[in-house]
Amino acid sequence: MKYCKHVIIIISLFITTLAKADEGMWLPQLLAQLNEKQMKSMGMKISAKDIYSINSGSLKDAIVSFGGFCTGEVISSKGLVLTNHHCGFDNIQNHSTLERNYIRDGFWAKNYAEEIP
């Protein structure tokens, strides 16, 4: 039993040395200096300045806050916002009924007229 614990510890240490986290929160004002080259190599088509520019319009201007705990992105001129499921959970639940369970089944408006206010 003692031998098994040591093997598990050694394997765990070996695996953690091979693992590499390559995500997380990058500082927008440092994207050009620290991350743009890597992001371009991964397929990014826009510049770091398109994402964040302190003095010009950029993607940063499309970010909205939901109650101070979540963010979303405005993606259309009509105000369509994308966010994570948990950020809109209360609103999704409030629009749901027993017959239309949007929490379980989701919702997709095929056109502007089908959208739920």
C-alpha positions in Angstrom: 0.0 0.0 0.0 2.8 2.4 0.9 4.5 1.6 -2.4 1.3 2.4 -4.3 1.1 5.8 -2.7 4.7 6.6 -3.7 4.0 5.6 -7.3 0.9 7.7 -7.5 2.9 10.7 -6.1 5.7 10.2 -8.6 3.3 9.9 -11.6 1.4 13.0 -10.4 4.6 15.0 -10.2 5.7 13.8 -13.7 2.3 14.7 -15.2 2.3 18.2 -13.7 5.7 18.9 -15.1 4.4 18.1 -18.6 1.2 20.1 -18.3 1.3 23.7 -19.6 -1.5 26.2 -19.0 -1.7 28.5 -21.9 -4.8 30.5 -21.1 -6.1 32.8 -18.5 -6.6 36.5 -18.1 -4.3 38.6 -20.2 -3.9 42.3 -19.6 -5.6 44.2 -22.5 -3.2 47.1 -22.4 -0.2 44.7 -22.7 -1.6 42.5 -25.6 0.6 44.2 -28.3 3.8 43.7 -26.3 3.2 40.3 -24.7 0.6 38.3 -26.6 0.0 39.6 -30.2 2.6 37.5 -31.9 1.4 34.3 -30.2 -2.3 35.2 -30.9 -1.5 35.8 -34.6 0.3 32.4 -34.8 -2.8 30.8 -33.5 -4.9 32.4 -36.2 -6.0 35.8 -34.9 -6.9 38.0 -37.9 -7.2 41.4 -36.1 -4.5 43.4 -34.3 -4.0 43.9 -30.6 -5.0 47.5 -31.2 -8.4 46.3 -32.6 -8.9 44.6 -29.3 -7.7 47.3 -27.0 -6.9 50.9 -27.7 -7.1 53.4 -24.9 -7.7 56.4 -27.3 -9.6 54.8 -30.1 -12.6 52.6 -30.6 -11.9 48.9 -30.1 -13.4 45.7 -29.0 -13.1 46.9 -25.4 -16.0 49.3 -26.2 -18.3 46.4 -26.9 -17.9 44.8 -23.4 -20.9 45.2 -21.1 -21.3 44.3 -17.4 -24.1 42.2 -16.0 -24.6 43.3 -12.4 -20.9 43.7 -11.8 -20.2 40.0 -11.7 -20.3 38.9 -15.4 -19.4 40.4 -18.8 -20.8 40.1 -22.2 -20.0 41.3 -25.7 -22.3 43.5 -27.9 -22.1 41.8 -31.3 -24.7 43.6 -33.4 -26.0 47.1 -34.1 -29.4 45.9 -32.7 -27.9 45.2 -29.3 -27.4 41.5 -29.4 -25.2 40.5 -26.5 -23.4 37.2 -25.9 -22.5 36.1 -22.4 -22.1 32.9 -20.4 -25.1 30.8 -19.5 -24.8 31.4 -15.7 -24.8 35.2 -16.2 -28.3 35.2 -17.6 -29.6 32.3 -15.6 -32.2 34.4 -13.6 -33.6 36.0 -16.8 -33.7 32.7 -18.6 -35.5 31.1 -15.7 -38.0 34.1 -15.5 -38.9 33.6 -19.2 -39.3 29.8 -18.8 -42.5 28.0 -18.1 -43.3 24.3 -17.6 -44.2 24.1 -21.3 -41.2 26.1 -22.5 -38.2 25.2 -20.3 -35.4 27.4 -21.7 -33.0 26.3 -18.9 -33.3 22.6 -20.1 -34.0 23.1 -23.8 -32.4 26.4 -24.7 -33.9 29.0 -27.0 -33.0 30.1 -30.6 -34.8 33.0 -32.3 -34.6 32.4 -36.1 -35.3 36.1 -36.7 -35.6 39.4 -34.9 -39.4 39.0 -34.5 -39.0 35.7 -32.6 -36.7 37.2 -30.0 -37.9 37.4 -26.4 -37.6 40.9 -24.9 
